[in-house]
Amino acid sequence: MDFSTLKDFFKRYDFSFFLLCTVIFFFGVINLYSATHSSLSTQHASLYKVQIVKYVFSIALGFGLSFIQPKTYFRFAWLIYGFNVFLLILVLFVGDKGMGARRWLLIGPVRIQPSELMKLSIIFVLARYYKKYNSDGDTGIRQMIFPAFLAFIPALLTIVEPDLGTGVLILLIFFTIAFYRKLRWKTLGVLAVVGLLSGAVMYEFGLKDYQKRRIKTFLNPSADARGSGYNAIQSKIAIGSGKFWGKGFKNSSQASLNYLPENHTDFVFSIFNEEHGFFGAILTIGLYLFLFFRFIRLATSVSRIFDSIVVIGIMSIFFWHTFINMSMVMGLMPVVGLPLPLMSYGGSSLLTFGICIGVTTSISNARNMF
């Protein structure tokens, strides 16, 4: 490859999504180091190193996927979806159990979480369906039945694990795509009523006791301040104590004194707020908003319906993760265990986000390179 060819490659290749995600990850890994540096556990204190390795692997995989033409995802959408549903069924029987749930499959030394990969699988199959059967016109009740079935099956299998947060997220991805495909307001009203009734039935008969406690804790955390409401209360204390500028790097009392459990996973944003204050929070939210804007701009600029729906679906993964996690740590939503994209510690979620960015970049590159 000569210099002119390399120059042409850099000119045509869209690096914006990888760069934006790397900036957000940089904030996340610095925050992860700060949250765990004072841990008495050597393994816990070195989590930031593991996170860097996992991110490099995820981005490398995403970079490789960015050279696959989007029509390949269209061609294999049903196969990817079917295989992932099979994995979700398999995990219920032979999955690795941890913290009271079966969510992982062990393949040699590798542990994968099929529900994470399902987030992208459901996007591919919904995009293919809408491209083929509902490429024009509004979406009514009739057009919603089959895609709703496609989303409900993996959502139910995920909730049964139990993983309520990811199951709900799969449904939110479906609703986001359906709304993007010109969902009629009448249909939206019907879905809202059905959703409320289904939610009431799910709460009464579908949720486990600890999941019900989370909802009750959200409504009144002080009712069990030393039990189920402890995390929510400590999280708000961390955010409030940061004030405008924050306490400074590595000065989080909630992390150093271990007042806030899971400060490297679900509650990383609480620690970040405590150390960097309102200013740091606004800066971080601004980065996420810019990323969402890039997704929307790409979705409206591509010519193929399938590509546009996939980009909106991927944006919904990042948006709902961000919105729910931030709302959760601020006490605006119940604690459901969804990580903050690129900032929370975790290999499966990083892998999913890396793959998503690779697929998005391939769609963007298809305009200039393929």
Order of alpha helices (4+ residues) and beta strands (2+ residues): alpha-alpha-alpha-alpha-alpha-alpha-beta-beta-beta-alpha-alpha-alpha-alpha-alpha-alpha-alpha-alpha-alpha-alpha
